[in-house]
Amino acid sequence: MKSSLRHLLDRLGAAGSLVCALHCALVPLLLALAPSLGLSLWLGESLEEIFVVFVTVLGAFSLIWGYRRHRVFRALGMLLAGLAALWVGVLYPPLHASVVPHAIVMTVGGTLVGLAHLLNLRLNHWHVHDASCAH
């Protein structure tokens, strides 16, 4: 049960993070069309902040749980780097006001978070229970 829940959380986190990265990459292209297409809700700041909070909570829960199992810091380190980029992109006003740099930082952050989930999945899949297991 725990293993399937862990895999589900990592897959959900990876998919959500990659959707976030795609969203951030496409925002500059859609800004000009937003009013005419009614996309202002999808491009607004509140959705971006909700995404970052959701990704932070899901990523922290899932990857800390994975770290406790496989004891490899790479995935957790990649998550922290990605979350740092996302939070700086949302909270640092000069970066948040610059369309292209903001899109680049958010895309890189979302991609790092998605890759961290995929790495965590791989590390959990390769984990072998033996005498050196800490749990």
N, C-alpha and C positions, 0 to 999 in steps of 0.2 A: 504493500500500500504506500509506504513512504517513498519508495523508489519511483513508482508511477506518478505520484504527486510531484516529486522533485523534477522529473522529466517534463511533466506538464507545465510547471512553473517556468522552467528554463526555456521551453519552446514558446510559451506565451511571452516571456520577456524578450526573447530574440526577435520574434515576429513584431511585437510592439515597438521595439527599439529600431528595427529596420523600417517600419512604417513611419516612425518619427523622423528618421534620417531622410527618407523619401519626401516626406512633407516639407522638411526644412530645405531640401534641395530644389523643390518645385515652387516654393513660395515666391521667390523673386520673379519667376516667369509668370505667375498668376496674378501678381499685384495689380497690373494694369487692367486685367479682365474681371477682377473681383466684384466691383459694383454692378456690372452688367449681368454677371452670372449668379449673383446672390451668394457668393462664396465668402463673404466677410466673416461669418461665424467660424469657418475652418481656418481662416488666416489671422484671426484675432489673437491678442495677447493672452486672454484668459485660457483659451484652449492650449496654448503653448505652455503656460504655467501648470495647468492640470496634467499635461503630458509629462512634464519634468518631475512633478511630485509623484505621479503614478510609477514612472520608470525608476525613480529613486527607491520607493518603498518596495516594489517588486524585485528590483535588482539586488537590493541589500538583503532582503529576506532569502531569496533564492541562492545567491552566491555565498552568503555566509553559511547557509545550510550545506551547500556543496563543499565549501572549504573545510568545514568540520569533518566531512567525510574523507576527502582526498588529500588534505593538508598541502596543497600546491597553491602558492600565492598569485601565480600569473593571471588567472581569470579575475580574481578579486582586485588585483592591481589595475588591470585593464578597465574594469568597471569603475573604479575610483577616478581614473583619468578621464573616462567618458562623462561621468557625472560632474566632475569639476568643469569640463568644457560646457556642458549643458547649463549648469548653474551660473557660470560666468556670462554666458550668452544671454541668459534671462535677466540677471540682476545687475550687470554692469551697464549703466545707461549709455555711455558713448558707443559701446559695441552694439547694444540693443538697437540704437537709432541708426546705425549704418547697415543698410540692407544686405549688401554682398558679403562683407566680413561676418555679419551676424549669421547669414545663411551657411557660410563655410564652417564656422565654429559649431553651429548646431548640427550640421550634417556629420562632421567629424565626431562630435560627442555621441550622437545617436548610433553611428556606425560602430564606435568602440564599445558601447554598451551592448549592442546586438552581438558583436563578436565575442564579448566576454561571456554572454549566455551560451553561445555555441561552444566555446572552449570549456566551459563548466560542464556542459552535457557530455563532451568527449572525455573529460577527466573522470566524471562519474561513471561513464560506461567502461573505462579501462581499469577502474579501481578493483583490486582483488583483495578479498578478506584473507589475511594470513596472520602469522604470529606478530608481525610488526604493526598491525592495525591498531589505531589508537581508540577505536570505539567498540 
